[in-house]
Amino acid sequence: MPAEPIILNPIGWAQLQLYGGWRRQLALCSAYAGAALLICVLVYRAIRNEVDLPTFAGGAVTVFLVIQTAILFFVGTSAIKRAVQRDFTTDMITSHRLTAMSGHTAVIGYLTGATVQATALCLTNWLICTILALMAKPGPANSAFAPTALLIVSSCMALLCWTLSALVALSTRGRMAIIGLLVILGMLTNANVVNLLPGLALVLPGSAVQFIRSAAVVGVSETHIFVGMIAQLSLSLAFFLAAARKFTRDDVPAFNAPLAYALLSLCALIAAAGFIVVPRPASFIFPPTFFRADIQFTTTLTALALIAFLPVGSAAKASAAWARRKSIDPHYTAARPRSYFKAAFLSSLLALGILAITLRGRIEGLFSGQVSLPAAFEPRGLAVVAAIFFLTLVTLGGLLRFIYGAMAGATWMLVLYLVLAWAIPPFADLSLEVVLDRAPGARSMLFACSPVGAWIDLFVGLDAPLIPGVIVQAILAVGAIALASRSKDVRRLRVEGSGARGG
C-alpha cells in the first residue's frame, strides 16, 4: 500500500484534538491577549508619571519578544517531547507504524499538531508586539517590521529545536528532553563562550537576545543572521530526515551512512562559514580568548571529529551486522557494507577537505593580528592535523567494530574512549606539572597523546613532543584494528558453540 500523502496527516489532527481543537486555541489566544492588555494598562498607570507612552511601549515590546522566544523554544519543544512520550506510553506508536503512514508524515504531524498551542500563542504575541511597536518611538529595535523580522528569525531557530526535540524523543522513547540543552546554549550565548565555535555561534543568532543586539550593537551583521538562518534550516532538514527514519522502528539507526556523511559535510561547511561570517569584536568586555582563531580552529576540529563518529560508528555497526548474518547463513548474498576504515578515511576527507576549500585564501586574514601563522598551517603541520583526525576515527571505528560484534549497544565505549584517550592525558600532564614543579608551559608526551592536546600544540604552539604523541596515537589505532579483527574469531567460536549445542 502506498504511503499516505503528507497533507493528510492523522497524527497532526489527533494532536490538535488532544489540545481541544481550534475553538480552544482561539479561546486561549483571546485570554492571553486580554491578560496582556490588562497587565500593560495596570503597569502603565502605575508608572505614567515617570515614563511617557512611547517609551513604555518600546520597553513592552522587548518584554513580549522575550516571552515569544520562550514560547517558541520551551513550550514548543516540551510539547513535542510529551506527544512522542504519550504515544510510546500508550503504545499508540505501534498502531501508527502498522498504518501506511510514512515516517516523514508522522514527524510532520508531531511538528505541527503538538506545537499548535505554541504557534497560536506566538502569533498572538506577534500581533501584540506589532501594535506596541507602532506606538513606540521610532528606532531600529522599535520599527513596525521588527516583530515580524524577529518572528521569521526565531521561527528558523525554533524549527531547528523542534526537529531536534522530535529526533531525541523518538530515539529515547520520549524519556529525554532538550530543555536543559537550550538553557545551557542560551547561557553560553549570552556569555559569548559560544564564540569558541564559530559554526555554533552562526547557528545560534536566531535567539531574541542576539536579534535585539543586532539592532543596537555594531558587529552583528545582517549577513550573519541570514547565513545563520540558512544553516538552521539545513540542520533542521537533516534532523527531520533522521527522525523520520527513527520513527519506522526502534532498532533502525537515525543516521544511516549517507545521512551521516551529509550531516558531517553540512557541519563542516557551517564551521567554515562561521570563520568567514561571524564577527570577532574582542574587547575589554568580551574576553579575547573566545575570538582567537587558533583556539577556534582547535575547538572546531574537535567538534567535527565528534560529529564524524556518526558515519564511522554507522559503518562499524553495519559491518558487524553483515558479518553476523554471513556467519549464520553462508549463502547470504547482500553486498558487504563499507568498512569502518574506509568510513574514517572518507569522513576525514570530507570534513578537512570542505574546511580547506572554503577557507582557502582566508587563513592569513583570520590570523592578521599574529606575527606568523601557526605551525598547523605549514605543509608538515597540515599533514599531522589530518593524520591525527584520521587515526582518531580509525581507533574509535576499530573499538566499535569489536563491541558491535559482541553486543548491540556501544554508547558506553564512546564515552570511555573520549575520557581515556582525549581528556585524561592532558589532565594528567597538567597535574604532573604541578606535582613535579615543572616550568610553566613545558608539556610532556602525555599532552600530545590526546588528539585535542596535539591540535592545541599545533595551533597554539605549546612546544609539546608532537611526534612521539602521534606515534602513540598510531599504536592505539593499530591496536584497535587488531581488536576489530578478533571479533571474527569470537563470532566464529560463538556460531560453532551454538551448532554443537544444537547437535
LOFI-167492 format. One record per residue (C-alpha): residue in three letters; x, y, z; residue number from 1. Coordinates in Angstrom, 3 decimals. Each point is the difference from the previous one (the first is absolute). Last residue first. Layout:
SITE   r       c1       c2       c3   k
SITE ALA        X        Y        Z NUM
...
REM end
This chain:
SITE   r       c1       c2       c3   k
SITE GLY   23.632  -31.126   17.608 503
SITE GLY   -1.594    3.312    1.033 502
SITE ARG    2.557    0.409    2.764 501
SITE ALA    2.792   -0.615   -2.505 500
SITE GLY   -1.477    2.505   -2.442 499
SITE SER   -0.283    2.649    2.724 498
SITE GLY    3.658   -0.538    0.883 497
SITE GLU    1.074    0.191   -3.634 496
SITE VAL   -1.886    3.268   -0.436 495
SITE ARG    1.579    1.480    3.161 494
SITE LEU    3.469   -1.150   -1.011 493
SITE ARG   -0.414    1.649   -3.405 492
SITE ARG   -1.246    3.271    1.539 491
SITE VAL    2.927    0.179    2.416 490
SITE ASP    2.432   -0.744   -2.815 489
SITE LYS   -1.504    2.726   -2.203 488
SITE SER    0.015    2.467    2.909 487
SITE ARG    3.754   -0.458    0.186 486
SITE SER    0.365    2.089   -3.171 485
SITE ALA   -1.493    2.950    1.862 484
SITE LEU    2.605   -0.361    2.752 483
SITE ALA    2.783    0.029   -2.565 482
SITE ILE   -1.414    3.177   -1.509 481
SITE ALA   -0.300    1.567    3.465 480
SITE GLY    3.631   -0.914    0.757 479
SITE VAL    1.111    1.595   -3.251 478
SITE ALA   -1.904    3.171    0.902 477
SITE LEU    1.505    0.054    3.493 476
SITE ILE    3.486   -0.369   -1.490 475
SITE ALA   -0.753    2.915   -2.345 474
SITE GLN   -1.071    2.138    2.966 473
SITE VAL    3.249   -0.863    1.774 472
SITE ILE    1.950    0.985   -3.127 471
SITE VAL   -1.905    3.297   -0.100 470
SITE GLY    1.100    0.709    3.569 469
SITE PRO    3.599   -0.865   -0.775 468
SITE ILE   -0.143    2.442   -2.966 467
SITE LEU   -1.551    2.874    1.967 466
SITE PRO    2.448    0.401    2.876 465
SITE ALA   -1.811    3.086    1.400 464
SITE ASP    1.147    3.517   -0.844 463
SITE LEU   -3.246    1.722    0.983 462
SITE GLY   -0.679    1.561   -3.408 461
SITE VAL   -3.648    1.082   -0.137 460
SITE PHE   -0.968   -1.751   -3.239 459
SITE LEU    2.297   -3.019   -0.001 458
SITE ASP    0.194   -0.562    3.761 457
SITE ILE   -3.730    0.510    0.385 456
SITE TRP   -0.526   -2.560   -2.767 455
SITE ALA    2.249   -2.493    1.798 454
SITE GLY   -1.806    0.563    3.293 453
SITE VAL   -3.381   -0.579   -1.622 452
SITE PRO    1.231   -3.180   -1.663 451
SITE SER    1.381   -1.205    3.363 450
SITE CYS    3.453   -1.542   -0.027 449
SITE ALA    1.434    3.508   -0.437 448
SITE PHE   -0.629    0.907    3.649 447
SITE LEU    1.433   -3.262    1.262 446
SITE MET    3.198    0.664   -1.980 445
SITE SER    0.849    2.805    2.402 444
SITE ARG   -0.875    3.696    0.001 443
SITE ALA    2.182    2.818    1.327 442
SITE GLY   -2.341    2.982    0.288 441
SITE PRO    0.917    0.837    3.580 440
SITE ALA    3.348   -1.533    1.023 439
SITE ARG   -0.493   -3.246    1.838 438
SITE ASP   -0.882   -0.142    3.678 437
SITE LEU   -0.241   -3.801   -0.043 436
SITE VAL   -3.486   -0.032    1.570 435
SITE VAL   -1.300    3.096   -1.836 434
SITE GLU    1.293   -0.975   -3.424 433
SITE LEU   -1.034   -3.573    0.685 432
SITE SER   -3.606    1.166    0.375 431
SITE LEU    0.112    1.856   -3.313 430
SITE ASP    1.296   -3.143   -1.703 429
SITE ALA   -2.643   -2.159    1.653 428
SITE PHE   -2.751    2.375   -1.158 427
SITE PRO    1.397   -0.047   -3.537 426
SITE PRO    0.093   -3.850    0.030 425
SITE ILE   -3.406   -0.465    1.784 424
SITE ALA   -2.269    1.892   -2.401 423
SITE TRP    0.466   -1.383   -3.518 422
SITE ALA    1.108   -3.643    0.173 421
SITE LEU   -1.476   -1.190    3.301 420
SITE VAL   -3.055    2.260    0.273 419
SITE LEU   -0.909    0.049   -3.689 418
SITE TYR    0.520   -3.767   -0.284 417
SITE LEU   -2.165   -0.702    3.038 416
SITE VAL   -2.814    2.169   -1.347 415
SITE LEU    0.090   -1.736   -3.385 414
SITE MET    0.212   -3.425    1.620 413
SITE TRP   -3.044    0.793    2.164 412
SITE THR   -1.995    0.777   -3.114 411
SITE ALA    0.734   -3.460   -1.400 410
SITE GLY   -3.329   -1.788   -0.123 409
SITE ALA   -0.790   -3.149   -2.000 408
SITE MET    2.453   -2.532    1.414 407
SITE ALA    3.008   -2.163   -0.964 406
SITE GLY    0.817    1.094   -3.550 405
SITE TYR   -1.207    3.482    0.848 404
SITE ILE    2.755    0.206    2.617 403
SITE PHE    2.780   -1.047   -2.377 402
SITE ARG   -1.139    2.319   -2.775 401
SITE LEU   -0.435    2.791    2.544 400
SITE LEU    3.607   -0.333    1.122 399
SITE GLY    1.275   -0.095   -3.572 398
SITE GLY   -2.062    3.018   -0.990 397
SITE LEU    1.182    1.984    3.036 396
SITE THR    3.632   -0.598   -0.830 395
SITE VAL   -0.552    0.653   -3.704 394
SITE LEU   -1.783    3.278    0.762 393
SITE THR    2.833    1.235    2.211 392
SITE LEU    2.622   -1.118   -2.512 391
SITE PHE   -1.704    2.009   -2.755 390
SITE PHE   -0.183    3.247    1.978 389
SITE ILE    3.571   -0.437    1.254 388
SITE ALA    1.243   -0.622   -3.541 387
SITE ALA   -1.858    3.036   -1.367 386
SITE VAL    1.528    2.303    2.622 385
SITE VAL    3.452   -1.548   -0.552 384
SITE ALA   -0.209    0.563   -3.758 383
SITE LEU   -1.097    3.589    0.515 382
SITE GLY    2.928    0.547    2.364 381
SITE ARG    2.532   -1.308   -2.506 380
SITE PRO   -1.362    2.267   -2.724 379
SITE GLU   -0.098    3.007    2.376 378
SITE PHE   -3.453    0.984    1.185 377
SITE ALA    0.195   -1.885    3.318 376
SITE ALA    3.256    1.789    0.862 375
SITE PRO   -1.984    3.118    0.791 374
SITE LEU    0.171    2.941   -2.446 373
SITE SER    2.470    2.787    0.713 372
SITE VAL    0.063    3.366    1.782 371
SITE GLN   -3.560   -0.268    1.233 370
SITE GLY   -2.826    2.533   -0.298 369
SITE SER   -0.778   -0.957   -3.602 368
SITE PHE   -0.675   -3.608    0.997 367
SITE LEU   -3.503   -0.216   -1.515 366
SITE GLY    1.124    2.068   -2.974 365
SITE GLU    2.897   -2.340   -0.722 364
SITE ILE   -2.365   -2.974   -0.007 363
SITE ARG   -2.356    1.502   -2.583 362
SITE GLY    1.627   -1.214   -3.233 361
SITE ARG   -1.489   -3.452    0.253 360
SITE LEU   -2.623   -0.004    2.757 359
SITE THR   -2.700   -1.804   -1.988 358
SITE ILE    2.337   -2.493   -1.673 357
SITE ALA    1.927   -0.854    3.179 356
SITE LEU   -3.074   -0.331    2.207 355
SITE ILE   -1.807   -2.112   -2.594 354
SITE GLY    3.049   -2.241   -0.382 353
SITE LEU    0.485   -0.403    3.756 352
SITE ALA   -3.526   -1.261    0.621 351
SITE LEU   -0.494   -1.935   -3.232 350
SITE LEU    3.430   -1.633   -0.175 349
SITE SER   -0.024   -0.925    3.668 348
SITE SER   -3.461   -1.554   -0.371 347
SITE LEU    1.098   -1.907   -3.116 346
SITE PHE    3.069   -1.395    1.757 345
SITE ALA   -1.933   -0.972    3.129 344
SITE ALA   -2.724   -1.619   -2.122 343
SITE LYS    2.633   -1.957   -1.907 342
SITE PHE    1.362   -1.362    3.290 341
SITE TYR   -3.520   -0.611    1.356 340
SITE SER   -0.660   -2.338   -2.908 339
SITE ARG   -2.548    0.829   -2.703 338
SITE PRO   -2.807   -2.531   -0.054 337
SITE ARG    0.436   -3.514   -1.451 336
SITE ALA   -2.557   -0.591   -2.720 335
SITE ALA   -2.895   -2.294    0.865 334
SITE THR    0.419   -3.603   -1.101 333
SITE TYR   -0.584   -2.031    3.182 332
SITE HIS    0.783   -3.559   -1.045 331
SITE PRO    2.326   -0.557    2.984 330
SITE ASP   -2.951    0.705    2.353 329
SITE ILE    0.950    0.369    3.670 328
SITE SER    3.491    1.344   -0.626 327
SITE LYS   -1.335    2.296   -2.736 326
SITE ARG   -2.647    1.472    2.305 325
SITE ARG    2.598    0.786    2.662 324
SITE ALA    2.355    1.447   -2.599 323
SITE TRP   -2.754    2.248   -1.395 322
SITE ALA   -0.995    1.207    3.471 321
SITE ALA    3.633    0.719    0.903 320
SITE SER    0.559    1.937   -3.225 319
SITE ALA   -3.186    2.020    0.510 318
SITE LYS    1.046    0.872    3.556 317
SITE ALA    3.507    1.030   -1.029 316
SITE ALA   -1.325    2.062   -2.908 315
SITE SER   -2.490    1.796    2.233 314
SITE GLY    2.726    0.641    2.571 313
SITE VAL    2.235    1.534   -2.664 312
SITE PRO   -2.870    2.056   -1.437 311
SITE LEU   -1.004    1.325    3.444 310
SITE PHE    3.490    0.343    1.526 309
SITE ALA    0.617    2.743   -2.558 308
SITE ILE   -2.115    2.297    2.189 307
SITE LEU    2.520   -0.383    2.830 306
SITE ALA    2.891    0.651   -2.391 305
SITE LEU   -1.799    3.101   -1.267 304
SITE ALA   -0.309    1.321    3.573 303
SITE THR    3.692   -0.551    0.733 302
SITE LEU    1.015    1.611   -3.295 301
SITE THR   -2.149    3.027    0.835 300
SITE THR    1.372    0.267    3.551 299
SITE THR    3.577    0.098   -1.293 298
SITE PHE   -0.820    2.435   -2.805 297
SITE GLN   -1.726    2.315    2.473 296
SITE ILE    3.005    0.002    2.329 295
SITE ASP    2.299    0.997   -2.875 294
SITE ALA   -2.497    2.579   -1.296 293
SITE ARG   -0.225    1.853    3.286 292
SITE PHE   -3.538    1.306    0.591 291
SITE PHE   -0.892   -1.676    3.309 290
SITE THR    3.511    0.678    1.328 289
SITE PRO   -0.523    3.749   -0.542 288
SITE PRO   -2.306    0.129    3.051 287
SITE PHE   -3.096    2.119   -0.797 286
SITE ILE   -0.303    3.224    2.004 285
SITE PHE    3.618    1.166   -0.446 284
SITE SER   -0.419   -0.540   -3.730 283
SITE ALA   -0.220   -2.764   -2.576 282
SITE PRO   -2.521    0.803   -2.730 281
SITE ARG    0.655   -3.135   -2.081 280
SITE PRO   -2.722   -0.070   -2.651 279
SITE VAL   -1.684   -3.224   -1.206 278
SITE VAL   -0.035   -0.144   -3.810 277
SITE ILE    3.292   -1.545   -1.151 276
SITE PHE    0.954   -2.219    2.943 275
SITE GLY   -3.637   -1.034    0.402 274
SITE ALA   -0.215   -0.886   -3.685 273
SITE ALA    2.759   -2.580    0.555 272
SITE ALA   -1.869   -1.552    2.912 271
SITE ILE   -3.256    0.020   -1.978 270
SITE LEU    1.726   -1.814   -2.873 269
SITE ALA    1.486   -2.560    2.388 268
SITE CYS   -3.408   -0.481    1.633 267
SITE LEU   -1.628   -0.556   -3.400 266
SITE SER    2.650   -2.509   -1.024 265
SITE LEU   -0.410   -1.903    3.274 264
SITE LEU   -3.789    0.009   -0.330 263
SITE ALA    0.197   -1.267   -3.599 262
SITE TYR    2.438   -2.739    1.017 261
SITE ALA   -2.392   -1.078    2.769 260
SITE LEU   -2.956    0.069   -2.407 259
SITE PRO    1.836   -2.189   -2.508 258
SITE ALA    1.197   -2.460    2.704 257
SITE ASN   -3.256   -0.399    1.902 256
SITE PHE   -0.879    2.528    2.660 255
SITE ALA   -3.040   -0.811    2.134 254
SITE PRO    1.071   -3.599    0.443 253
SITE VAL   -2.849   -2.511   -0.440 252
SITE ASP   -0.554   -2.110    3.126 251
SITE ASP   -2.946    2.085    1.217 250
SITE ARG   -1.834   -0.306   -3.278 249
SITE THR   -1.638    2.369   -2.543 248
SITE PHE    0.221    3.138    2.138 247
SITE LYS    3.796   -0.024    0.012 246
SITE ARG    0.151    0.533   -3.752 245
SITE ALA   -2.351    2.978    0.175 244
SITE ALA    2.038    1.405    2.907 243
SITE ALA    3.172   -0.195   -2.110 242
SITE LEU   -1.700    1.745   -2.926 241
SITE PHE   -1.247    2.763    2.318 240
SITE PHE    3.416    0.374    1.624 239
SITE ALA    1.611    0.530   -3.411 238
SITE LEU   -2.724    2.427   -1.093 237
SITE SER    0.346    1.983    3.218 236
SITE LEU    3.763    0.167   -0.557 235
SITE SER   -0.609    1.640   -3.366 234
SITE LEU   -2.614    2.382    1.433 233
SITE GLN    2.384    1.094    2.754 232
SITE ALA    2.878    0.528   -2.427 231
SITE ILE   -2.183    2.121   -2.276 230
SITE MET   -1.132    2.055    2.998 229
SITE GLY    3.622    0.469    1.085 228
SITE VAL    0.897    1.275   -3.467 227
SITE PHE   -2.718    2.655    0.371 226
SITE ILE    0.953    0.946    3.576 225
SITE HIS    3.717    0.404   -0.723 224
SITE THR   -0.752    1.813   -3.248 223
SITE GLU   -2.204    2.444    1.921 222
SITE SER    3.008    0.904    2.103 221
SITE VAL    0.654   -0.408    3.722 220
SITE GLY    3.046    2.252    0.409 219
SITE VAL   -1.504    3.319    1.083 218
SITE VAL   -2.519   -0.396    2.760 217
SITE ALA   -3.499    1.543   -0.100 216
SITE ALA   -2.123   -1.899   -2.509 215
SITE SER    2.227   -3.074    0.034 214
SITE ARG   -0.300   -0.117    3.787 213
SITE ILE   -3.735   -0.561   -0.316 212
SITE PHE    0.688   -2.908   -2.337 211
SITE GLN    2.609   -1.512    2.307 210
SITE VAL   -2.265    0.207    3.035 209
SITE ALA   -3.050   -1.347   -1.845 208
SITE SER    1.804   -3.129   -1.097 207
SITE GLY    0.560   -0.596   -3.718 206
SITE PRO    3.730    0.682    0.160 205
SITE LEU    0.658   -3.605    1.136 204
SITE VAL    1.144   -1.822   -3.146 203
SITE LEU    2.826    2.442   -0.700 202
SITE ALA    1.280   -0.172    3.576 201
SITE LEU    0.085   -3.785   -0.410 200
SITE GLY    2.126    0.347   -3.130 199
SITE PRO    2.254    2.535    1.704 198
SITE LEU    0.717   -2.461    2.835 197
SITE LEU    1.853    1.893    2.743 196
SITE ASN   -2.630    2.641   -0.710 195
SITE VAL   -2.414   -2.017    2.156 194
SITE VAL    1.814    1.335    3.060 193
SITE ASN   -1.590    3.366   -0.832 192
SITE ALA   -1.548    0.106    3.515 191
SITE ASN   -3.472    0.587   -1.459 190
SITE THR    0.525   -2.846   -2.455 189
SITE LEU    1.356   -2.370    2.646 188
SITE MET   -3.036    0.660    2.210 187
SITE GLY   -2.398   -0.550   -2.896 186
SITE LEU    1.817   -3.160   -1.006 185
SITE ILE   -0.298   -1.340    3.547 184
SITE VAL   -3.717    0.800    0.185 183
SITE LEU   -0.642   -1.583   -3.396 182
SITE LEU    1.911   -3.134    1.011 181
SITE GLY   -2.033   -0.276    3.197 180
SITE ILE   -3.231    0.230   -1.996 179
SITE ILE    1.191   -2.752   -2.350 178
SITE ALA   -2.238   -2.742    1.385 177
SITE MET    0.668   -3.683    0.711 176
SITE ARG   -2.401   -2.820    0.816 175
SITE GLY   -2.151    0.322   -3.109 174
SITE ARG    0.890   -3.402   -1.408 173
SITE THR    3.705    0.963    0.077 172
SITE SER    0.572    0.169   -3.778 171
SITE LEU   -3.510    1.269   -0.732 170
SITE ALA    0.355    2.726    2.641 169
SITE VAL    3.485    1.008   -1.171 168
SITE LEU   -1.114    0.244   -3.639 167
SITE ALA   -3.202    1.910    0.842 166
SITE SER    1.943    2.433    2.216 165
SITE LEU    2.580    0.527   -2.748 164
SITE THR   -2.809    0.749   -2.444 163
SITE TRP   -1.537    2.462    2.454 162
SITE CYS    3.287    1.719    0.860 161
SITE LEU    0.870    0.548   -3.667 160
SITE LEU   -3.532    1.202   -0.715 159
SITE ALA    0.306    2.414    2.926 158
SITE MET    3.194    1.467   -1.459 157
SITE CYS   -1.721    0.591   -3.329 156
SITE SER   -3.086    1.354    1.781 155
SITE SER    2.159    2.402    2.013 154
SITE VAL    1.247    1.702   -3.151 153
SITE ILE   -3.454    0.280   -1.573 152
SITE LEU   -1.658    1.171    3.222 151
SITE LEU    2.842    2.467    0.590 150
SITE ALA   -0.552    1.510   -3.427 149
SITE THR   -3.725    0.301    0.652 148
SITE PRO    0.565    1.607    3.394 147
SITE ALA    2.556    2.448   -1.525 146
SITE PHE   -2.173    1.066   -2.967 145
SITE ALA   -1.933    2.656    1.948 144
SITE SER    3.285    1.527    1.099 143
SITE ASN    0.929   -0.137    3.677 142
SITE ALA    3.458   -1.589   -0.108 141
SITE PRO    1.281    2.195   -2.809 140
SITE GLY   -1.715    3.138    1.391 139
SITE PRO   -3.243    1.957   -0.083 138
SITE LYS   -1.522    0.623    3.443 137
SITE ALA   -2.589   -2.603    0.949 136
SITE MET   -3.695   -0.155   -0.959 135
SITE LEU    0.582   -1.868   -3.277 134
SITE ALA    2.320   -2.367    1.854 133
SITE LEU   -2.737   -0.689    2.575 132
SITE ILE   -2.439   -1.038   -2.729 131
SITE THR    2.599   -2.246   -1.637 130
SITE CYS    0.949   -1.545    3.344 129
SITE ILE   -3.638   -0.879    0.758 128
SITE LEU   -0.437   -1.594   -3.438 127
SITE TRP    3.209   -2.008    0.477 126
SITE ASN   -1.244   -1.191    3.406 125
SITE THR   -3.172   -1.297   -1.613 124
SITE LEU    2.090   -1.779   -2.633 123
SITE CYS    2.176   -1.534    2.721 122
SITE LEU   -3.026   -1.099    2.018 121
SITE ALA   -1.414   -1.839   -3.020 120
SITE THR    3.337   -1.601   -0.870 119
SITE ALA    0.664   -1.143    3.574 118
SITE GLN   -3.498   -1.440    0.255 117
SITE VAL    0.265   -1.815   -3.340 116
SITE THR    3.424   -1.443    0.809 115
SITE ALA   -1.129   -3.622    0.409 114
SITE GLY   -1.938    0.059   -3.266 113
SITE THR    2.569    1.585   -2.315 112
SITE LEU    3.328   -1.557    0.971 111
SITE TYR   -1.529   -3.297    1.144 110
SITE GLY   -1.993   -0.335   -3.217 109
SITE ILE    3.037    0.937   -2.074 108
SITE VAL    1.830   -2.838    1.747 107
SITE ALA   -2.769   -2.445   -0.901 106
SITE THR   -0.159    1.052   -3.645 105
SITE HIS    3.765   -0.364   -0.392 104
SITE GLY   -0.121   -3.445    1.608 103
SITE SER   -2.565   -1.171   -2.511 102
SITE MET   -3.594   -0.813    0.882 101
SITE ALA   -1.242   -3.262   -1.516 100
SITE THR   -1.101   -1.144    3.440  99
SITE LEU    1.755   -2.549    2.206  98
SITE ARG    2.519    2.614    1.191  97
SITE HIS   -2.731    2.260    1.344  96
SITE SER   -1.566   -2.859    1.947  95
SITE THR    3.359   -0.853    1.520  94
SITE ILE    0.506    3.645    0.989  93
SITE MET   -3.324   -0.117    1.839  92
SITE ASP    1.763   -2.143    2.593  91
SITE THR   -1.654    2.161    2.711  90
SITE THR    3.407    0.911    1.475  89
SITE PHE    1.671    0.235   -3.419  88
SITE ASP   -2.682    2.296   -1.421  87
SITE ARG    0.021    2.132    3.159  86
SITE GLN    3.789    0.316   -0.127  85
SITE VAL   -0.180    1.255   -3.597  84
SITE ALA   -2.621    2.614    0.914  83
SITE ARG    1.844    1.006    3.167  82
SITE LYS    3.251    0.595   -1.882  81
SITE ILE   -1.775    2.041   -2.656  80
SITE ALA   -1.752    2.117    2.643  79
SITE SER    3.257    0.619    1.870  78
SITE THR    1.681    1.245   -3.181  77
SITE GLY   -2.849    2.431   -0.729  76
SITE VAL   -0.381    1.362    3.531  75
SITE PHE    3.722    0.543    0.496  74
SITE PHE    1.194    1.374   -3.329  73
SITE LEU   -2.981    1.726   -1.550  72
SITE ILE   -1.662    1.155    3.209  71
SITE ALA    3.302    1.206    1.486  70
SITE THR    0.735    2.002   -3.166  69
SITE GLN   -3.436    1.591    0.119  68
SITE ILE    0.455    0.941    3.643  67
SITE VAL    3.326    1.660   -0.855  66
SITE LEU   -1.709    1.930   -2.791  65
SITE PHE   -2.774    0.977    2.434  64
SITE VAL    2.507    1.606    2.357  63
SITE THR    1.819    1.833   -2.795  62
SITE VAL   -3.254    1.374   -1.395  61
SITE ALA   -1.016    1.156    3.483  60
SITE GLY    3.109    2.186    0.187  59
SITE GLY   -0.911    1.728   -3.256  58
SITE ALA   -3.618    0.436    1.105  57
SITE PHE    1.123    1.617    3.257  56
SITE THR    2.183    2.467   -1.888  55
SITE PRO   -2.851    0.867   -2.365  54
SITE LEU   -2.463    0.426    2.948  53
SITE ASP    2.071    2.364    2.145  52
SITE VAL    1.948   -1.242    3.012  51
SITE GLU    0.353    1.471    3.526  50
SITE ASN   -3.582    1.138    0.735  49
SITE ARG   -1.393   -2.879   -2.056  48
SITE ILE    1.548   -2.565    2.355  47
SITE ALA   -3.041   -1.612    1.683  46
SITE ARG   -2.415    0.763   -2.836  45
SITE TYR    2.453   -1.611   -2.403  44
SITE VAL    0.230   -3.162    2.094  43
SITE LEU   -3.782   -0.337    0.278  42
SITE VAL   -0.605    0.599   -3.710  41
SITE CYS    2.754   -2.413   -1.056  40
SITE ILE   -1.280   -2.692    2.370  39
SITE LEU   -3.569    0.336   -1.310  38
SITE LEU    1.065   -0.119   -3.635  37
SITE ALA    2.155   -3.086    0.578  36
SITE ALA   -2.848   -1.739    1.865  35
SITE GLY   -2.409    0.770   -2.839  34
SITE ALA    2.448   -1.253   -2.630  33
SITE TYR    0.602   -3.230    1.943  32
SITE ALA   -3.722   -0.574    0.518  31
SITE SER   -0.674    0.544   -3.689  30
SITE CYS    2.839   -2.346   -0.939  29
SITE LEU   -1.364   -2.699    2.316  28
SITE ALA   -3.549    0.400   -1.373  27
SITE LEU    1.270   -0.245   -3.566  26
SITE GLN    2.011   -3.110    0.909  25
SITE ARG   -3.037   -1.529    1.657  24
SITE ARG   -2.031    0.555   -3.142  23
SITE TRP    2.730   -1.398   -2.257  22
SITE GLY   -0.024   -3.441    1.582  21
SITE GLY    0.157   -0.924    3.678  20
SITE TYR    3.716   -0.717    0.432  19
SITE LEU   -0.552   -3.721   -0.492  18
SITE GLN   -1.918    0.871   -3.168  17
SITE LEU    3.045    1.781   -1.413  16
SITE GLN    2.186   -2.994    0.813  15
SITE ALA   -2.423   -2.277   -1.858  14
SITE TRP    0.015    2.246   -3.089  13
SITE GLY    3.815    0.134   -0.085  12
SITE ILE    0.211   -3.767    0.443  11
SITE PRO   -2.584   -0.636   -2.743  10
SITE ASN    1.854    2.047   -2.619   9
SITE LEU   -1.529    0.137   -3.441   8
SITE ILE    2.281    2.667   -1.486   7
SITE ILE    2.915   -2.456    0.138   6
SITE PRO   -1.637   -2.307   -2.493   5
SITE GLU   -0.556   -3.432    1.501   4
SITE ALA    2.574   -2.649   -0.820   3
SITE PRO   -0.784   -2.421   -2.769   2
SITE MET   -1.477   -3.404    0.871   1
REM end
